[in-house]
Amino acid sequence: MSDLEKRAITALRSVRMPEKNWHARAAERLNMWATLRAEQRLPIAEASDLWFLVWRYRRQIDDGELVAKANEIVNGAMSLAF
């Protein structure tokens, strides 16, 4: 797992999410992955969930580098920054 992914998972710990959808469960699953298997590479499905959640809750995350990476992945590298 990359340092950027570890920072993203750490940032998601402080994000408020609704309990009725899959977001909180996915964040908890990612947190467990970081705790138990931090040295292993994050599977593509988990990485997709991670960056989607960072992008979805970007207004609650203060790390601009994480938000920029999530935006690049979700919206494509060619999106313009204003």
N, C-alpha and C positions, 0 to 999 in steps of 0.2 A: 504494500500500500504506500502510495506517495505521501510526502509531507503535506501537500496541498489537500489531499483527500482526508488526512487525519485532521487538519485544521477545519475542513468543512464539516466533518462529523462532530467535532467539538463545538462548532458554532451552532449546529442544529440542536444541541442539548438545551440551549437557552431560548429556543423558539417556541412560541405558543401555537399549538395546532389543535384543530377540532378532533374530538375523540371518536366521532362517528364515521370517519373515513379511514382510508388505509395509510395516510401520511404518518400518523403517530406510530403505528405498528412498524412501518418501514424504517422510521428514524430509530426506533428501539432495536430493530434487527441490525441496522448499520452500527449502532453503538456497541452491540454485543460482538459484532465482527471485529471492530477496532480493539475491543478489550481482549478477546480470546485469540485472534489471529492477525495481529497488527503487522507481522512480518510477511504475511502472504499477500499476494496480489488480489485486489478486489475483483470479483467476477463482473463481467460486462453488465449483467442485469442489475446487480447491486450498484455499480457505478452510475448507471443510467438513472436509477431511483435517487441516488445521492445528489446528482447535479440538477435533476428536476426539482427536488425539494429545496435545494439552495436557491434556485431561480424562483420558485413559487413563493418562498418566504424571504425574498431578498430585502424587503423593507425592514425586516427585523434583524438583519445581519449587518454588522458594522465594517466588515472586512471587504474593501473594494476589490481586491484581487480575486477573492472567491466569487463575488457577484459577477465580475467580468468574465471569469472562466465559465461559470454557469450560463451566462448569457450567450457566450460564444458557442457552447455546446447545444443549447436549446434552440437558439435562433440562427445559428450558422455564423461562420467566421467573417462573413461579408457584411454583417449588420453594422450600421454607423453608430458611433458613440456621439451623443449630443451633450 
